[in-house]
Amino acid sequence: ALPDPVGRDVVRTAQLTLQVPDATAAARGVRSAVVTAGGVVAEEQVDGTGAWLVVRVPAADLDRMVDDLAATGVVLGRSGRAEDATEQVVDLDSRVATQQASVTRVRALLAQATSIGDVVAVESELARREADLDSLERRLATLKDRVALSTLTVGLHSAPAPAPATPAPGFGAGLGAGWAGLKVIGAGLAT
């Protein structure tokens, strides 16, 4: 578990690789656990040898989710990362507020425009500033989403099938092997 400083906006990601008896069944279990936690499955691939899922879970549930999933198989790999995004959030919040004030000022200028040339110029500037504002708001929303929902990548590998049991060597097996070798030597001498 990585520390989550109080009052900070932290983007957390984690990776977990497990060896499980049945990767398909384990993938169903992961999907169920994610939905129960209030998360979503962003990507999923399942084939005959394993499964790979990218899930988004509430940041507060990430550690519990990793621990719960780790208990379902043999952990082959586990890692986590935390990135402090507080400065980016504060910067984008400030830029959005500034851009909103700018758009409001340009709208006031539009209301005061008296000639068609002024109206066209002000509308053009207003459209540019509104586009910039939309872009900033989308970037801020995306960053806040990454803070609220952590990304967990889960790799599930099916356990290899057990090798067929071979009978333990005994006197009969040794006698059979010796007889087979004697026949090969006899065939060679006869030739």
C-alpha positions in Angstrom: 0.0 0.0 0.0 1.3 3.4 -0.9 0.6 6.4 1.4 -2.3 8.7 0.5 -1.4 12.1 2.1 -4.5 13.8 3.5 -5.7 16.7 1.5 -3.7 15.8 -1.6 -4.9 14.8 -5.0 -3.1 11.5 -5.7 -3.3 9.4 -8.9 -2.8 5.8 -7.9 -2.1 2.8 -10.2 -1.3 -0.8 -9.4 -0.5 -4.0 -11.2 -1.1 -7.5 -10.0 -0.1 -10.8 -11.7 -1.6 -14.0 -10.4 -1.4 -17.7 -11.2 -4.9 -19.2 -10.8 -6.4 -22.6 -11.4 -8.9 -21.3 -14.0 -8.2 -17.9 -15.5 -11.7 -17.6 -17.0 -13.4 -18.2 -13.7 -10.9 -15.8 -12.0 -11.7 -13.1 -14.6 -15.4 -13.5 -13.7 -14.5 -13.1 -10.0 -12.5 -9.9 -10.8 -15.4 -8.4 -12.7 -17.8 -9.2 -9.9 -15.5 -7.7 -7.2 -15.0 -4.5 -9.3 -18.7 -4.0 -9.8 -19.3 -4.6 -6.1 -16.7 -2.0 -5.2 -18.4 0.6 -7.5 -15.7 0.4 -10.2 -15.7 -0.5 -13.9 -13.8 -2.8 -16.2 -12.1 -0.7 -18.8 -10.4 -3.4 -20.8 -10.5 -7.2 -20.8 -8.8 -10.0 -22.8 -9.3 -13.7 -22.1 -7.8 -16.6 -24.0 -7.0 -20.3 -23.3 -3.9 -19.6 -21.2 -5.0 -16.6 -19.2 -6.8 -13.3 -18.9 -5.8 -9.6 -18.7 -8.1 -6.9 -17.2 -7.7 -3.2 -16.7 -10.2 -2.0 -14.0 -11.0 1.3 -12.5 -11.9 1.2 -8.8 -12.6 4.0 -6.2 -9.2 5.1 -4.9 -10.2 4.3 -1.3 -10.8 0.7 -2.3 -7.7 0.0 -4.3 -5.6 -1.5 -1.5 -8.4 -3.7 -0.3 -9.1 -4.8 -3.9 -5.5 -5.8 -4.5 -5.3 -7.7 -1.2 -8.6 -9.6 -1.9 -7.5 -10.5 -5.4 -4.1 -11.6 -4.3 -5.7 -14.1 -1.9 -7.4 -15.9 -4.9 -4.1 -17.2 -6.4 -0.4 -17.3 -6.3 1.1 -13.8 -6.6 3.6 -13.7 -9.4 4.1 -9.9 -9.4 2.7 -6.9 -7.6 3.5 -3.2 -7.9 1.9 0.1 -7.2 2.5 3.8 -8.0 1.3 7.1 -6.6 1.6 10.4 -8.4 0.8 13.6 -6.6 -1.4 15.6 -8.9 -2.3 18.4 -6.4 -0.4 21.1 -8.2 -1.9 20.2 -11.5 -5.5 20.2 -10.1 -4.8 23.6 -8.4 -3.3 25.0 -11.6 -6.2 23.8 -13.8 -8.8 25.1 -11.2 -7.2 28.5 -11.3 -7.0 28.6 -15.1 -10.6 27.5 -15.4 -11.7 30.3 -13.1 -9.6 32.8 -14.9 -11.0 31.7 -18.3 -14.6 31.8 -17.0 -14.0 35.4 -15.9 -12.5 36.2 -19.3 -15.5 34.7 -21.1 -17.9 36.8 -18.9 -16.0 40.0 -19.8 -16.1 39.3 -23.5 -19.8 38.6 -23.3 -20.3 42.0 -21.6 -18.3 43.5 -24.5 -20.6 41.8 -27.0 -23.6 43.3 -25.3 -22.0 46.8 -25.8 -20.9 46.3 -29.4 -22.6 48.8 -31.7 -21.4 48.0 -35.2 -21.4 44.8 -37.2 -17.6 44.8 -37.4 -17.4 45.0 -33.6 -19.9 42.2 -33.1 -18.0 39.9 -35.5 -14.7 40.6 -33.9 -16.1 40.1 -30.3 -18.0 37.0 -31.3 -14.8 35.5 -32.8 -12.8 36.3 -29.6 -15.7 34.8 -27.5 -15.7 31.6 -29.5 -12.0 31.2 -29.1 -12.1 31.8 -25.3 -15.1 29.5 -24.9 -13.2 26.7 -26.8 -10.2 27.3 -24.5 -12.5 27.1 -21.4 -14.0 23.8 -22.7 -10.6 22.3 -23.2 -9.5 23.3 -19.7 -12.7 22.0 -18.1 -12.2 18.6 -19.9 -8.6 18.3 -18.8 -9.6 19.1 -15.2 -12.5 16.6 -15.3 -10.1 13.9 -16.7 -7.5 14.6 -13.9 -10.2 14.5 -11.2 -11.5 11.2 -12.6 -8.0 9.7 -12.4 -7.7 10.8 -8.8 -11.2 9.5 -7.9 -10.8 6.1 -9.7 -7.5 4.2 -9.4 -6.4 2.0 -12.3 -5.6 -1.6 -11.5 -4.1 -4.0 -14.1 -4.7 -7.7 -13.3 -2.9 -10.5 -15.2 -4.3 -14.0 -14.6 -2.3 -17.0 -15.7 -3.8 -20.5 -15.6 -1.8 -23.0 -13.6 -0.1 -25.6 -15.8 -1.8 -28.9 -15.9 -0.1 -31.5 -13.7 2.2 -33.9 -15.4 0.9 -37.5 -15.7 2.1 -39.7 -13.0 4.9 -42.1 -14.0 5.1 -45.4 -12.3 8.0 -45.7 -9.9 10.8 -47.8 -11.2 10.9 -51.2 -9.6 12.4 -54.7 -10.3 9.9 -55.5 -13.0 10.6 -52.2 -14.8 14.3 -52.8 -14.6 14.0 -56.4 -15.9 11.8 -55.1 -18.8 14.4 -52.4 -19.8 17.2 -55.0 -19.6 15.3 -57.4 -21.8 14.6 -54.6 -24.4 18.3 -53.7 -24.4 19.3 -57.3 -24.9 16.9 -57.6 -27.9 18.5 -54.6 -29.5 22.0 -56.0 -29.0 20.9 -59.4 -30.4 19.3 -57.7 -33.5 22.5 -55.7 -34.0 24.7 -58.9 -33.8 22.4 -60.8 -36.1 22.6 -58.1 -38.7 
